[in-house]
Each structure stands twice: as C-alpha cells, then as structure tokens.
Amino acid sequence: MMKWIPVVLALFLTACSSSDHKAYYQLPVLNSAPTTGSAMSSGMTAQHHLWVERVSVADYLSGNGLVYQTNDVQYTLTQNNLWASPLDQQLQQSLVTYLRRDLPGTLVSTQAVSSDDQDVLNVNVTGFHGRYDGTVVISGSWTLSRSGQMLQRDFTLNLKQNEDGYDALVKTLAAGWQQEAGQIASQIR
C-alpha cells in the first residue's frame, strides 16, 4: 500500500500543475490614418473640442473575459480568452483615434478643457460579443451635449464573423466598432 503513495502523489501533482493556456486580446485600431484633407497642418488650431468623457460597458462586459452568447438567453464569460486591458478603456481609446481621423478641425480628447466650445460625448455599450450563430453583436447608445442641447442615438450592429475562433471574433468586433465610430462622427459633424 505504501509503495502506491508516491505514484498517486506524483499523478496528483501533475494534474494540479497543468495549466490552461490563456490568450490575451487587444482591439486592433483599423485604418487609423487620416483621410485625405483631414489632418491639420502645424500651427492650425482646432475649431471645436470634443471631450469623450466616458465609454461605459454593461456589467456582463466589464470582466476580463471575452463574452460569448451560447443561446437566446445564456452568455459565457471566457476564462482563458481575456482582454489584455479593460474593455471600456480599449473602446474609449480606439473611439478617440477614429473620431480624430473622421472629424478634421476638431480636437478630440479624453480630457476636458475650459472652453465654451466644448462638446461632451458619452457612450454606453450594452452589447459587444459573439453569438452562437456566427454573428457579432455591438449595441448601445451615445449622448452628445452641445451648447446646452442633448443629442442621443441608439446603435445596433450585427456583423457576420467570417472565420471561427476568438482571433476572428476580436477582429470582427474591432471592425464593427470602427464602423460605429464612423457613424457617430457623421451624426455629430
């Protein structure tokens, strides 16, 4: 009986030491080069300031793991496929990059300035996940405060994921977020 203890102990330690491979994802910023005529020449000042105050995500999206919808009512927060940095920060940083590109003459930043000509943008993301049928869902709403007036819009994008896997999911989410940033830019010009 005693001679089996080392074997059992070795098997136990081997089982405990095996770790699941964790993959970390960062949203790529796509086509961030300025469009023709949108770059400001040096010495030129911006006409407007757009403060991207906050991009918030729904509670189920605020964890470290990517989210996958497994059926009509169930969602899974992945344990081994994780965001490299908080999703809300990634969304805000890429949104600022896209808006800078798409709104020439506008200073877009994550910092407020003391200016009478400052617009304030807040975005609430309620869907940013893959779905069991190969669809990627991006949804939410945004609010723009400009000169004492409020403009609010809802958005929903359903994009087809062209390949299987989490790499393809993240790339499709990034493409959808770029598309939504372009829509926001066109509506607040």
C-alpha positions in Angstrom: 0.0 0.0 0.0 2.8 2.4 0.9 4.5 2.0 -2.4 1.5 3.5 -4.2 1.5 6.7 -2.3 4.4 8.2 -4.3 2.7 7.3 -7.6 -0.6 8.8 -6.5 1.2 11.9 -5.2 3.1 12.3 -8.5 -0.2 11.9 -10.5 -1.9 14.4 -8.2 0.9 17.0 -8.6 1.0 16.5 -12.4 -2.7 17.1 -12.6 -2.5 20.2 -10.4 0.4 21.7 -12.3 -1.2 21.5 -15.7 -2.5 25.0 -16.5 -4.8 26.2 -19.2 -3.3 28.4 -21.8 -4.6 31.9 -21.5 -4.8 34.2 -24.5 -5.0 38.0 -24.2 -6.6 40.2 -26.8 -6.4 43.9 -27.6 -8.7 45.5 -30.1 -6.7 46.5 -33.2 -7.2 50.0 -34.4 -8.0 49.7 -38.1 -7.3 52.2 -40.9 -6.3 54.9 -38.4 -4.5 57.0 -41.0 -6.2 60.4 -41.6 -8.5 60.6 -44.6 -7.4 63.0 -47.3 -7.6 66.6 -46.1 -8.4 65.7 -42.5 -5.0 66.2 -41.0 -4.5 69.7 -39.5 -1.4 71.4 -40.6 1.1 72.5 -37.9 0.2 75.8 -36.4 -3.5 75.4 -37.1 -5.9 75.3 -34.1 -8.9 73.2 -33.8 -12.3 74.9 -34.2 -14.1 72.7 -31.7 -13.2 70.5 -28.8 -14.9 67.1 -28.4 -14.4 65.6 -24.9 -15.0 61.8 -25.0 -15.9 61.8 -21.3 -16.7 58.1 -20.9 -17.3 54.9 -22.7 -19.0 52.5 -20.3 -19.9 48.9 -20.8 -22.7 46.8 -19.4 -21.8 44.8 -16.2 -21.6 41.5 -18.0 -18.9 43.0 -20.4 -16.8 44.6 -17.6 -15.0 41.4 -16.6 -11.6 40.2 -18.0 -13.0 37.6 -20.3 -14.5 37.9 -23.8 -18.2 37.3 -23.8 -19.9 34.7 -26.0 -23.7 34.2 -26.2 -24.4 30.4 -26.3 -28.2 30.6 -26.9 -31.0 33.1 -26.8 -30.7 33.6 -23.0 -27.2 32.4 -21.9 -23.9 34.1 -22.0 -20.5 32.8 -21.2 -17.6 34.8 -19.9 -14.5 33.1 -21.1 -11.9 32.0 -18.6 -8.9 31.6 -21.0 -9.6 34.2 -23.6 -9.1 37.5 -21.9 -8.9 41.2 -22.6 -5.4 42.5 -22.3 -6.7 45.7 -20.7 -10.2 46.7 -19.6 -12.7 46.7 -22.4 -14.1 50.2 -21.6 -10.6 51.7 -21.9 -9.9 49.9 -25.2 -13.2 51.1 -26.6 -12.6 54.7 -25.5 -9.0 54.9 -26.8 -10.0 53.5 -30.2 -13.1 55.7 -30.4 -10.9 58.8 -29.8 -8.5 57.6 -32.6 -11.3 57.1 -35.1 -13.0 60.4 -34.2 -9.7 62.3 -34.6 -9.4 60.8 -38.1 -13.1 61.4 -39.0 -13.6 64.9 -37.5 -11.0 67.3 -39.1 -10.8 70.6 -37.3 -12.0 69.1 -34.1 -9.7 68.4 -31.1 -10.9 65.1 -29.8 -9.5 64.0 -26.4 -10.3 62.2 -23.2 -9.6 65.4 -21.2 -11.9 68.3 -20.6 -10.8 71.8 -21.4 -12.1 75.1 -20.2 -13.8 76.2 -23.3 -17.2 77.5 -24.3 -17.0 75.5 -27.5 -16.6 72.0 -25.9 -18.9 69.1 -26.9 -19.2 66.2 -24.5 -19.7 62.6 -25.7 -20.7 59.7 -23.5 -21.1 56.2 -24.9 -22.8 53.2 -23.2 -22.1 49.8 -24.8 -24.7 47.2 -23.9 -23.6 44.5 -26.4 -20.0 43.6 -27.5 -19.9 39.9 -28.0 -20.0 36.9 -30.3 -23.1 34.8 -30.7 -23.7 31.0 -31.3 -24.9 31.6 -34.9 -21.7 33.3 -36.0 -23.0 36.8 -35.6 -21.1 39.6 -33.7 -23.3 42.0 -31.8 -22.3 45.6 -31.0 -25.1 47.7 -29.4 -25.7 50.6 -27.1 -26.3 54.3 -27.2 -24.4 57.6 -27.1 -25.2 61.1 -25.9 -23.7 64.3 -27.1 -24.0 67.5 -25.2 -23.5 70.6 -27.4 -24.3 74.2 -26.5 -26.8 73.2 -23.8 -28.6 70.8 -26.1 -28.6 67.0 -25.9 -28.5 64.6 -28.8 -29.0 60.9 -28.1 -28.8 57.9 -30.5 -29.1 54.2 -30.1 -27.0 51.8 -32.2 -27.1 48.1 -33.1 -24.7 46.3 -35.4 -24.9 42.7 -36.3 -21.9 41.5 -38.3 -21.2 38.1 -39.7 -18.0 36.6 -38.4 -16.1 35.2 -41.4 -13.9 32.7 -39.6 -14.2 30.6 -36.4 -12.2 31.4 -33.3 -11.6 34.2 -30.8 -9.0 35.9 -33.1 -11.7 36.4 -35.7 -14.2 37.4 -33.1 -11.9 40.2 -31.8 -11.1 41.4 -35.4 -14.8 41.5 -36.3 -15.6 43.4 -33.0 -12.9 45.9 -33.9 -14.3 46.3 -37.5 -17.8 46.9 -36.1 -16.5 49.4 -33.5 -14.7 51.3 -36.3 -17.9 51.3 -38.3 -19.9 52.6 -35.3 -17.3 55.4 -34.7 -17.7 56.5 -38.3 -21.5 56.6 -37.8 -21.1 58.7 -34.6 -18.7 61.1 -36.4 -21.1 61.5 -39.3 -24.0 62.3 -37.0 -22.2 64.8 -34.8 -20.4 66.8 -37.5 
